[in-house]
Amino acid sequence: MVDLLVVGGGINGAGIARDAAGRGVSVLLVEQDDLAGHTSSASTKLIHGGLRYLEYGEFRLVREALIERERLWKMAPHIIWPLRFVLPQTHSPRPAWQVRAGLFLYDHLGGRDELPGTKTVRLDQTPYGAGLSARNGRAFVYSDCWVEDSRLVVLNALDAAERGATILTRTRLVAAAREADGWTATIADAVGERRVRARALVNAAGPWVADVIGRAAGAKSERGVRLIKGSHVVVPRLYEGDHAFMLQNADRRIVFAIPYEGRFTLLGTTDQPWEGAPAKAAIDADETAYILETANRYFVHQLTPSDVVWSYAGIRPLYDDRKGSASAVTRDYVLDLDAGPGKAPMLSIFGGKITTYRKLAEHALGELARFLPATGPAWTAGAALPGGAMPGGDFERFLSAAEAERPNFPRPLLRRLARAYGTRIAEILGPAANPAALGADLGGGLHEAEIDYLVRAEWARTAEDILFRRSKLGLHVPAETASRIDALLATRSDLRSVAA
């Protein structure tokens, strides 16, 4: 019997598994697809307080997120880094004083340590205005952070596994029966079904949270989930510079424009109600039109649907607070504990956002601690994620040392590997003195040694796992790379035992 069965391998499930394993709790996590296979890899990829949430009075959420922002950056400086956002007042439905007041709160509500504060600029007198069609006004420039979202999930799962948790991907919960002293759950993978026992059940299934409640006999919840689809498009780079834009629309919604993978700009997101059962989501023509129309209102370069090089969509499982507008639905989280005399506990997670996942996990373990008497104290605040323990948290300094150590490696390759794996880059490179020692290059600098590591340590099983979740190399490699990877993976089944 394990202490905790976690259902769901998104950011909340992986974060809870990591926190619990670090407290000495035995953990089994099951995920029906790949880690971060749905919502957690379909975000806008920001660690942020949520500036627009201030309009809806979400002060508690924004404060918690702002406190977490720099904390997470310091825990994982290889996959999280600062980003300046330009908020033009051209086309703004909000008066400048209101925006500036909101940014003043944003700068001070959660405290800042290293991130620079807000400043006001004239768009015609600063490089921040480059690429914009209207440069005769002013803009506010503020700080948030970028995150490689799916890698954040994988690193939490990896840390959990190294602390004793068992992580099973491509494994779904079939049913769970409640007893006085725990749960008997039936789980299934490609091989078949088996039963496991757990003292407590955590339902972190995201869009499938209600489905899991339905599969757990005797479980109930008065809470509801509201499914909202958010979509993004990737287009060729629209402007020069490393900054992002927050673009305001007349309907008071916003669209981000963010530098992406060097050669591209990421645009999104939308807020569209999702009707029916959760499933794999895809952008539709209306969402594409909305995003491109917003970009065309602001930028010199005019986009058409043919400019879209890639798109993705995810279903956000928001807590249903009965708000009318999809944009106004709370992004806060609710933990629903179903327990009582003679009833093993089940904790269901409603809502949440990537920035607050660590604090959510800490709160979840606080709820469960009385059912698991041996649970240790909270520990994750400031504890580096795998690859993140760099001297002074300085990524560029770490990268320079890696370049000096391996002068025969191309700098772009070392930078990409350092960004993905941080201090664990040596587990891929080993003693290699040049790229040829890493095996065949399947495209874009993706060598066999890296694929072997991803299979062995990070639960990668398909080309999609590798090209669009463990990395974004899918945007850079030739079309035949995916089939070459899948052919190679068919020969690598001997490497799977460690990750499984």
ZAMARGU-4260 file (C-alpha; in steps of 0.2 Angstrom, whole numbers, plus 5000, padded with zeros to 4 digits):
<rodrens>
0) 5000/5000/5000 | 5006/5018/4996 | 5002/5033/5006 | 4996/5043/4991 | 4989/5039/4974
5) 4990/5055/4963 | 4979/5054/4947 | 4985/5067/4934 | 5002/5071/4927 | 5000/5089/4924
10) 5009/5103/4934 | 4997/5101/4950 | 4999/5082/4950 | 5018/5082/4947 | 5020/5096/4960
15) 5010/5087/4973 | 5020/5071/4970 | 5036/5080/4972 | 5031/5089/4988 | 5024/5073/4996
20) 5039/5062/4991 | 5051/5075/4999 | 5041/5074/5015 | 5043/5055/5016 | 5026/5050/5009
25) 5026/5035/4998 | 5018/5041/4981 | 5011/5033/4965 | 5007/5045/4951 | 4997/5039/4936
30) 4994/5049/4920 | 4983/5043/4906 | 4994/5050/4892 | 5011/5059/4893 | 5017/5071/4907
35) 5010/5088/4903 | 5001/5080/4888 | 4986/5092/4889 | 4983/5109/4899 | 5001/5110/4906
40) 5009/5111/4889 | 4996/5122/4881 | 4999/5138/4892 | 5005/5155/4887 | 5021/5149/4896
45) 5022/5163/4909 | 5027/5164/4927 | 5016/5179/4931 | 5005/5187/4944 | 4991/5190/4932
50) 4990/5209/4930 | 4973/5208/4922 | 4966/5198/4937 | 4967/5214/4947 | 4952/5220/4937
55) 4942/5206/4944 | 4947/5209/4962 | 4958/5193/4963 | 4970/5201/4975 | 4974/5185/4985
60) 4978/5175/4970 | 4989/5189/4962 | 4998/5192/4978 | 5002/5173/4980 | 5007/5172/4962
65) 5019/5187/4963 | 5027/5180/4978 | 5030/5164/4969 | 5036/5172/4953 | 5054/5176/4959
70) 5055/5160/4970 | 5052/5149/4955 | 5064/5158/4945 | 5078/5155/4958 | 5073/5137/4959
75) 5074/5134/4940 | 5084/5147/4931 | 5088/5136/4916 | 5069/5135/4912 | 5063/5151/4919
80) 5069/5168/4916 | 5064/5187/4917 | 5054/5195/4903 | 5050/5213/4900 | 5032/5217/4894
85) 5027/5232/4884 | 5009/5238/4887 | 5005/5251/4873 | 4992/5263/4877 | 4987/5265/4859
90) 4970/5256/4856 | 4968/5254/4875 | 4950/5253/4882 | 4957/5258/4899 | 4963/5275/4904
95) 4982/5277/4907 | 4979/5282/4925 | 4970/5266/4928 | 4983/5255/4920 | 4997/5264/4930
100) 4988/5262/4946 | 4986/5243/4942 | 5004/5242/4938 | 5009/5251/4955 | 4999/5238/4964
105) 5007/5224/4953 | 5025/5230/4958 | 5021/5231/4977 | 5007/5218/4981 | 5019/5203/4982
110) 5036/5212/4983 | 5050/5211/4971 | 5068/5207/4974 | 5078/5207/4958 | 5065/5210/4944
115) 5064/5228/4938 | 5049/5239/4941 | 5037/5247/4929 | 5043/5262/4919 | 5034/5273/4906
120) 5041/5276/4889 | 5037/5285/4873 | 5035/5273/4859 | 5044/5284/4846 | 5059/5286/4858
125) 5063/5268/4862 | 5067/5252/4854 | 5052/5245/4863 | 5041/5253/4849 | 5050/5244/4835
130) 5038/5234/4824 | 5022/5244/4830 | 5011/5253/4817 | 5007/5267/4830 | 5022/5274/4839
135) 5015/5291/4843 | 5009/5287/4861 | 5016/5280/4877 | 5018/5263/4884 | 5021/5255/4901
140) 5035/5242/4903 | 5034/5230/4917 | 5041/5213/4922 | 5036/5195/4923 | 5045/5178/4919
145) 5045/5165/4905 | 5044/5147/4908 | 5046/5131/4898 | 5030/5124/4905 | 5030/5106/4900
150) 5048/5105/4906 | 5043/5112/4923 | 5031/5097/4924 | 5044/5084/4919 | 5057/5091/4931
155) 5044/5090/4946 | 5040/5072/4941 | 5059/5068/4940 | 5062/5076/4957 | 5048/5066/4964
160) 5054/5050/4957 | 5072/5053/4963 | 5064/5055/4981 | 5055/5038/4979 | 5039/5042/4970
165) 5033/5030/4956 | 5028/5039/4940 | 5017/5029/4928 | 5013/5037/4911 | 5001/5030/4899
170) 4992/5023/4914 | 4974/5027/4918 | 4963/5026/4933 | 4949/5014/4928 | 4940/5014/4945
175) 4943/5016/4964 | 4933/5009/4978 | 4933/5017/4995 | 4936/5008/5011 | 4939/5014/5029
180) 4958/5013/5029 | 4961/5017/5011 | 4957/5016/4992 | 4958/5000/4981 | 4961/5007/4963
185) 4961/4998/4947 | 4973/5006/4935 | 4977/5001/4917 | 4991/5002/4904 | 4995/4994/4887
190) 4998/4978/4896 | 4982/4977/4906 | 4974/4981/4922 | 4980/4979/4940 | 4975/4984/4957
195) 4984/4996/4969 | 4980/5001/4987 | 4982/5019/4994 | 4978/5027/5010 | 4973/5043/5001
200) 4968/5048/4984 | 4973/5065/4975 | 4962/5070/4960 | 4973/5081/4950 | 4966/5076/4933
205) 4963/5094/4927 | 4949/5094/4914 | 4945/5076/4919 | 4943/5080/4938 | 4924/5077/4937
210) 4927/5061/4928 | 4939/5054/4941 | 4926/5058/4955 | 4913/5048/4945 | 4926/5033/4944
215) 4928/5034/4963 | 4914/5024/4971 | 4907/5034/4986 | 4916/5050/4981 | 4906/5067/4979
220) 4910/5085/4978 | 4899/5100/4978 | 4912/5110/4968 | 4910/5112/4949 | 4923/5114/4935
225) 4921/5126/4920 | 4931/5121/4905 | 4938/5135/4895 | 4948/5132/4879 | 4963/5143/4876
230) 4972/5143/4860 | 4989/5150/4853 | 4997/5153/4836 | 5015/5154/4832 | 5020/5165/4817
235) 5037/5171/4810 | 5045/5184/4821 | 5035/5201/4821 | 5048/5213/4829 | 5065/5214/4835
240) 5070/5213/4854 | 5068/5201/4868 | 5053/5210/4876 | 5035/5204/4875 | 5019/5214/4872
245) 5002/5214/4881 | 4990/5220/4868 | 4973/5227/4874 | 4957/5224/4864 | 4941/5235/4864
250) 4932/5220/4872 | 4944/5222/4887 | 4952/5205/4883 | 4971/5204/4880 | 4983/5195/4869
255) 5001/5192/4872 | 5015/5193/4859 | 5030/5184/4865 | 5047/5180/4857 | 5047/5162/4854
260) 5061/5150/4849 | 5072/5163/4842 | 5064/5164/4825 | 5045/5166/4830 | 5032/5176/4839
265) 5019/5167/4850 | 5002/5175/4850 | 4988/5171/4862 | 4977/5167/4871 | 4959/5165/4869
270) 4945/5161/4881 | 4932/5150/4873 | 4919/5139/4883 | 4922/5121/4880 | 4906/5111/4879
275) 4905/5092/4882 | 4917/5080/4889 | 4936/5085/4889 | 4946/5079/4874 | 4961/5084/4864
280) 4959/5102/4859 | 4963/5112/4843 | 4961/5130/4838 | 4947/5134/4827 | 4945/5147/4813
285) 4937/5160/4824 | 4950/5160/4837 | 4964/5161/4824 | 4955/5176/4816 | 4953/5184/4833
290) 4972/5182/4838 | 4978/5188/4820 | 4966/5203/4820 | 4973/5209/4837 | 4991/5207/4831
295) 4987/5216/4815 | 4979/5231/4824 | 4996/5234/4833 | 5010/5228/4821 | 5016/5234/4805
300) 5018/5217/4798 | 5001/5211/4793 | 4997/5192/4796 | 4985/5180/4787 | 4981/5162/4792
305) 4994/5156/4780 | 5007/5164/4791 | 5003/5152/4806 | 5018/5140/4807 | 5011/5130/4822
310) 4996/5132/4834 | 4991/5123/4850 | 4976/5123/4861 | 4972/5117/4879 | 4957/5115/4890
315) 4959/5125/4906 | 4949/5117/4921 | 4944/5133/4930 | 4934/5132/4946 | 4916/5137/4942
320) 4913/5152/4952 | 4897/5155/4942 | 4904/5171/4933 | 4896/5175/4916 | 4911/5179/4905
325) 4924/5166/4902 | 4937/5179/4904 | 4931/5183/4921 | 4931/5166/4928 | 4943/5165/4943
330) 4960/5158/4940 | 4962/5154/4958 | 4962/5136/4965 | 4950/5127/4976 | 4955/5111/4986
335) 4940/5100/4990 | 4943/5087/5003 | 4930/5073/5004 | 4933/5063/5020 | 4925/5058/5036
340) 4924/5044/5049 | 4927/5028/5041 | 4930/5036/5024 | 4947/5037/5016 | 4951/5054/5010
345) 4950/5060/4993 | 4957/5078/4988 | 4951/5085/4972 | 4959/5100/4964 | 4949/5113/4955
350) 4957/5127/4945 | 4975/5134/4948 | 4988/5141/4937 | 5006/5136/4933 | 5013/5150/4944
355) 5005/5145/4960 | 5007/5126/4958 | 5021/5125/4971 | 5010/5134/4984 | 4995/5123/4979
360) 5005/5107/4982 | 5010/5114/4999 | 4992/5118/5003 | 4987/5101/4997 | 4999/5092/5009
365) 4993/5103/5023 | 4975/5096/5020 | 4981/5078/5019 | 4994/5078/5033 | 4982/5073/5047
370) 4978/5057/5037 | 4997/5053/5035 | 5004/5055/5052 | 5022/5052/5046 | 5021/5067/5034
375) 5037/5079/5036 | 5037/5098/5036 | 5035/5109/5020 | 5052/5110/5011 | 5050/5115/4993
380) 5051/5134/4995 | 5068/5138/4987 | 5073/5120/4984 | 5080/5119/4967 | 5072/5108/4953
385) 5084/5096/4944 | 5097/5105/4934 | 5093/5122/4943 | 5107/5122/4957 | 5118/5135/4948
390) 5130/5146/4957 | 5121/5162/4961 | 5107/5156/4950 | 5116/5164/4936 | 5112/5154/4920
395) 5124/5164/4908 | 5139/5161/4920 | 5134/5143/4920 | 5133/5142/4901 | 5150/5151/4899
400) 5158/5138/4910 | 5150/5124/4899 | 5156/5133/4883 | 5174/5134/4890 | 5174/5116/4895
405) 5168/5110/4878 | 5175/5121/4865 | 5172/5109/4851 | 5153/5110/4853 | 5143/5123/4843
410) 5137/5137/4855 | 5118/5136/4849 | 5118/5117/4854 | 5126/5120/4871 | 5114/5134/4875
415) 5099/5124/4870 | 5105/5109/4880 | 5109/5120/4895 | 5092/5129/4894 | 5083/5112/4894
420) 5094/5102/4907 | 5104/5115/4917 | 5117/5107/4927 | 5112/5090/4922 | 5119/5093/4904
425) 5133/5081/4908 | 5121/5067/4909 | 5118/5069/4891 | 5136/5074/4885 | 5146/5063/4896
430) 5164/5063/4891 | 5160/5068/4873 | 5173/5080/4866 | 5162/5085/4851 | 5144/5082/4844
435) 5149/5067/4834 | 5152/5057/4850 | 5134/5059/4854 | 5128/5048/4840 | 5118/5052/4825
440) 5110/5069/4823 | 5092/5066/4819 | 5089/5085/4815 | 5091/5101/4823 | 5105/5095/4834
445) 5095/5081/4842 | 5107/5067/4844 | 5104/5049/4850 | 5112/5052/4867 | 5099/5065/4871
450) 5085/5054/4865 | 5092/5040/4876 | 5092/5051/4891 | 5074/5057/4888 | 5068/5039/4887
455) 5078/5033/4902 | 5075/5048/4914 | 5061/5058/4907 | 5047/5046/4902 | 5048/5050/4883
460) 5040/5037/4873 | 5036/5045/4856 | 5042/5058/4844 | 5029/5070/4849 | 5034/5069/4867
465) 5052/5074/4862 | 5049/5087/4849 | 5034/5096/4857 | 5035/5093/4876 | 5053/5089/4881
470) 5058/5102/4868 | 5051/5113/4854 | 5062/5106/4841 | 5047/5101/4831 | 5048/5119/4825
475) 5065/5118/4819 | 5069/5100/4812 | 5065/5093/4795 | 5049/5084/4792 | 5057/5067/4792
480) 5064/5069/4810 | 5048/5063/4818 | 5048/5046/4809 | 5067/5044/4812 | 5064/5046/4831
485) 5050/5034/4832 | 5060/5021/4822 | 5074/5024/4835 | 5063/5023/4850 | 5057/5006/4844
490) 5074/5000/4848 | 5076/5008/4865 | 5064/4998/4875 | 5078/4992/4886 | 5080/5010/4893
495) 5062/5012/4899 | 5064/5003/4916 | 5072/5017/4925 | 5059/5030/4921 | 5045/5018/4923
</rodrens>
